[in-house]
Each structure stands twice: as structure tokens, then as C-alpha cells.
Amino acid sequence: MQVLRWLLRIIAILAILMGLLWIGQGTGLILWPSSSFMLAQPKWAVNGSILAGVGVIVLLLLRGRRS
């Protein structure tokens, strides 16, 4: 069970980081890679916010269920 918790934590952290990247690309703050279709597209900032939010929720749920 402990391995599953660590795996979920890693996935949640990666979701947060990817969400932040999508927010940066969608808002035009991060223009990398230059050929990305996500650059300056507000839809991707919203998608990134949702993904990062899900990651935060998973981390909070895991924190609340310590045993």
C-alpha cells in the first residue's frame, strides 16, 4: 500500500508541474517549445489550471489519510 501512495504522490506532483507549464504556455509567459500549438491559447491555461488543481487535491487527500 505504501508503494501505491508514493506512486500517487509522484503522479500528482507531475500533474501539478505539467499544469503549471500549460498555464505558462497558454498565457504566453512560456514560449517553449516555439512550435507548440498551445502557445498564447487561453484554453490551455484553463486546462492547466484544472490539471494542477487535480494534482493538489490528490496530494491533500493523501496527506489527510496518513496511517
TORSERO-199549 format. One record per residue (C-alpha): x, y, z; residue in three letters. Coordinates in steps of 0.2 Angstrom, whole numbers, plus 5000, padded with zeros to 4 digits. Example, Ala and Ser with C-alpha at 12.3 -4.5 7.8 and 13.67 -1.06 7.14 Angstrom:
506249785039ala
506849955036ser
This chain:
500050005000met
501550125004gln
502150094986val
500450154979leu
500450304990arg
502250354984trp
501750324966leu
500150434968leu
501150574975arg
502450564961ile
500950574948ile
500150714957ala
501750814958ile
502050784939leu
500250844936ala
500551004945ile
502151034936leu
501350994919met
499851104924gly
500951254928leu
501851234911leu
500251234902trp
499651384911ile
501351474906gly
501151424888gln
499351464887gly
499551634894thr
501151664883gly
502351684898leu
503251524892ile
503651514874leu
504451344873trp
504451254863pro
504251384849ser
503251264838ser
501951224851ser
500151244847phe
499751284865met
500651454865leu
499551604869ala
498051494869gln
496951534884pro
496051364883lys
497751284888trp
497951404903ala
496151334909val
496651154905asn
498251184915gly
497351254930ser
496251104930ile
497650984929leu
498651074943ala
497051084954gly
496850894952val
498650864957gly
498450974973val
496850884978ile
497650714976val
499150774987leu
497950845000leu
496950685000leu
498550585003leu
499050695016arg
497450685026gly
497550495025arg
499150465034arg
499250295043ser
